[in-house]
Amino acid sequence: MHYDTATHALMTCSGATLTSVFVEGTDGKDFYHLEKRPGSAGSARLRLDQLDGSYVVSGGDGRPRPTGVRLRPNTSYRISTVSNGDAASSDVLVKTAADALINEGSPTACR
């Protein structure tokens, strides 16, 4: 997985659907778990500020977050995905700007 600055989206390297994504503030203050809703198609491309009904968002307490992911301004986040099977997990570091939108991400880790 990597963060694509042109589309402002998280993207899988292989085009596989993102099924389980964790978003955690590097300061430990935020935690979100996005999980593909059963029966939905999901996506290989995901914008945290434009989620549709394909994903269920929950917080660190496991409770649903109907408002979705709310990133804080000027904050760094680690975004991780857990693949199915024995594939390795993938991490991306991103940072938000003053408007709380992601403005930079770690370089592409696709091989």
C-alpha positions as CSV (number, residue, x, y, z in Angstrom):
1,M,0.0,0.0,0.0
2,H,1.1,3.6,-0.6
3,Y,-0.3,7.1,-0.5
4,D,-0.8,8.6,-3.9
5,T,-0.3,12.4,-3.8
6,A,-1.9,12.9,-7.2
7,T,-5.3,11.4,-6.1
8,H,-4.9,11.9,-2.3
9,A,-5.8,8.3,-1.8
10,L,-4.3,5.2,-0.2
11,M,-3.8,2.6,-2.9
12,T,-2.8,-1.1,-2.9
13,C,0.2,-1.9,-5.0
14,S,-1.4,-5.0,-6.5
15,G,-4.8,-3.6,-7.1
16,A,-6.3,-5.9,-4.4
17,T,-9.2,-4.6,-2.4
18,L,-8.4,-2.9,0.9
19,T,-10.4,-5.0,3.5
20,S,-9.0,-3.9,6.9
21,V,-7.2,-0.6,7.4
22,F,-5.9,0.9,10.7
23,V,-5.3,4.6,11.2
24,E,-3.4,5.6,14.3
25,G,-2.0,9.0,15.3
26,T,1.7,8.7,16.0
27,D,1.0,10.6,19.2
28,G,-1.4,7.9,20.3
29,K,-4.4,10.2,20.5
30,D,-6.4,8.8,17.5
31,F,-7.3,5.3,16.4
32,Y,-9.7,4.1,13.7
33,H,-10.3,0.7,12.1
34,L,-11.9,0.6,8.7
35,E,-13.3,-2.7,7.6
36,K,-14.9,-3.6,4.3
37,R,-18.6,-4.1,4.9
38,P,-19.7,-7.7,4.2
39,G,-21.1,-8.0,0.7
40,S,-19.7,-4.7,-0.5
41,A,-17.1,-4.5,-3.3
42,G,-14.7,-2.4,-1.4
43,S,-11.9,-0.7,-3.2
44,A,-8.1,-0.8,-4.0
45,R,-8.2,3.1,-3.7
46,L,-9.4,4.8,-0.5
47,R,-9.7,8.5,0.4
48,L,-10.2,8.9,4.1
49,D,-12.0,12.2,3.6
50,Q,-14.5,10.6,1.1
51,L,-15.5,7.2,2.5
52,D,-18.7,5.7,1.1
53,G,-20.9,3.0,2.6
54,S,-18.5,0.2,1.6
55,Y,-16.5,0.5,4.8
56,V,-17.5,0.4,8.5
57,V,-15.4,2.7,10.7
58,S,-14.9,2.0,14.4
59,G,-12.7,3.6,17.1
60,G,-10.3,2.2,19.6
61,D,-13.1,1.2,21.8
62,G,-14.6,-0.9,18.9
63,R,-17.7,1.3,18.7
64,P,-18.9,2.4,15.2
65,R,-18.0,5.9,14.2
66,P,-20.8,7.1,11.9
67,T,-19.0,10.3,11.2
68,G,-16.1,8.4,9.7
69,V,-12.4,9.2,10.1
70,R,-11.7,12.7,11.5
71,L,-8.1,13.5,11.2
72,R,-6.6,16.4,13.2
73,P,-4.6,19.3,11.7
74,N,-0.8,19.2,11.6
75,T,-0.7,15.6,12.8
76,S,1.2,12.5,11.7
77,Y,-0.6,9.2,11.3
78,R,0.5,5.6,10.6
79,I,-1.9,3.8,8.3
80,S,-1.6,0.0,8.2
81,T,-3.4,-2.6,6.2
82,V,-3.5,-6.3,7.0
83,S,-3.7,-8.6,4.0
84,N,-5.5,-11.9,3.7
85,G,-3.4,-15.0,3.9
86,D,0.3,-15.0,4.5
87,A,1.0,-11.7,2.8
88,A,2.9,-9.1,4.8
89,S,1.2,-6.1,6.3
90,S,1.9,-2.6,4.9
91,D,2.4,0.7,6.7
92,V,2.3,4.3,5.3
93,L,3.1,7.4,7.3
94,V,1.1,10.5,6.4
95,K,0.9,14.1,7.7
96,T,-2.1,16.4,7.7
97,A,-2.0,20.1,6.9
98,A,-3.7,23.0,8.8
99,D,-7.0,22.0,7.1
100,A,-6.7,18.4,8.5
101,L,-6.3,17.0,4.9
102,I,-3.4,14.7,4.2
103,N,-0.7,16.7,2.4
104,E,2.2,14.3,2.4
105,G,2.8,10.6,2.6
106,S,5.8,8.3,2.8
107,P,7.3,7.2,-0.5
108,T,5.7,4.4,-2.4
109,A,6.8,1.0,-0.9
110,C,5.6,-1.0,-3.9
111,R,8.1,-3.3,-5.5
